[in-house]
Amino acid sequence: MGDSLLLRNAKLVLPEGVLNDIDILIEDGIVTRIGRGLEAPNGVEILDVKGKIVIPGVVDEHVHMREPGLEHKDNFTNGTLDAAAGGVTTVIEMPNTLPPVENHKILLEKAKRLVSKAYVDFALYGVIHDGNIDEFDEMVYAGAVGFKIFLGPTTGNIPAPSDGTLYEALLKSAKFKVPLAFHAENWDLVKYFTEKVKSTGRTDPKAHTDARPPICEEEAIQRIALYTKKTNGISLIVHMSAREGVEILRRARNEGVNIWGETNPHYLLLTVEDYEKYGTLMKVNPPIREKEHQEALWKAVLNGIITNIGSDHAPHTEEEKKKPVWEAAAGFPGVRTLLPLMIDQALRGKIPLTKIPELLSKNPAKLFNLYPKKGTITIGSDGDLVVIDPTAETIIRKEDFHSKYPLSPFIGWKLKGKIVYTILRGTIIAVEGKVLGGPRGQWIKYSIETIHK
């Protein structure tokens, strides 16, 4: 259940186009009417958003909230508070917590732990490796909306699966119509190049980029694309950073392979030149690369080859981030800044405004079978909306984060546009970045009935 609310005079921005002076009625958390001059039922709050942009609530498909087991880095309460403040109404939580989400019991225990702490709605990934492929079906039945497969080193040191396990997982993906999200870096090549760069004695932050060259992604994405084609599975390549990977994705999608691509704001907005300013603060995996890779990513975003944008929200402690380059943790908080950064790019003319709800809401929701409940504004969808003032500005400030360690290279950036309201199932949960009320998020589970009807 949710609340009732009538938005008046919205500039409604959807992937299909823009409609001006639109009223949107939400009753008991569900969108029931969209039009002009709608009457407000008795007792329904009216919110006049004249001059404001309204988009569907963001579905961030890529968050590491660190709970359970890694709460020294951050926790689910803080992570979903930042989501609410940043216009994200649904998060899909990654499985490399402690213990890893490798069977249905751990999945159910994690969901039970998180639901009372969720300020936004959430769904859960399971993880697949050689030791648990037989758990795939039970995790789906328990509610996992997708699975993460780490082909390269990651927080939690979850081993990469063998090619046989990878193939089997994709067969199961086809059977259940659930996506597999891949950290696509060839582990052996990462180790090989890292040892080579380390042996030169380098300790500069850019050494991290040189230790994980594009071929590490290229080989992994090529293998995933081939296996996805042969199995009819569903694949998502997360945090794409390299031009070569984009080219493989383009060819595979043009062949009709059901493979999707995600990138993140840091790959679109930072390059290796920024190491001089930010050092290991901007260390991520795969690494941030040279300008030509960034340009290829932007082109792929604009032409629909890269289909999704997530945050890869991955907080660490200050001590972990400030270590020398080879030991420093990879990742930083991103769920709070995901939408503000991308809205800024739209208002600066870098990307059409209609691409924002497509990349951040509709496509993630469709891929993970949450659509049209999530990811759009239509009759029958959840009343998850974001109201944005395109004439205002946002300055990203450390004090606006809820994260234990608000360590982001974007702090201090001045952005066009400002998130005014975040609305979850008809309830205003944040006003100008200030979160209202307590946790009201729900666990959204995989539904076989929804998939196969």
Beta strands, then each sheet from edge to edge (+ up, - down):
strand 1: 5-14
strand 2: 17-27
strand 3: 30-35
strand 4: 45-48
strand 5: 53-56
strand 6: 58-63
strand 7: 88-93
strand 8: 121-127
strand 9: 146-150
strand 10: 180-183
strand 11: 235-237
strand 12: 259-263
strand 13: 308-309
strand 14: 385-395
strand 15: 414-424
strand 16: 427-431
strand 17: 434-435
sheet 1: 3+ 2- 1+ 4+
sheet 2: 3+ 2- 1+ 5+ 14- 15+ 16- 17+
sheet 3: 6+ 7+ 8+ 9+ 10+ 11+ 12+ 13+
end
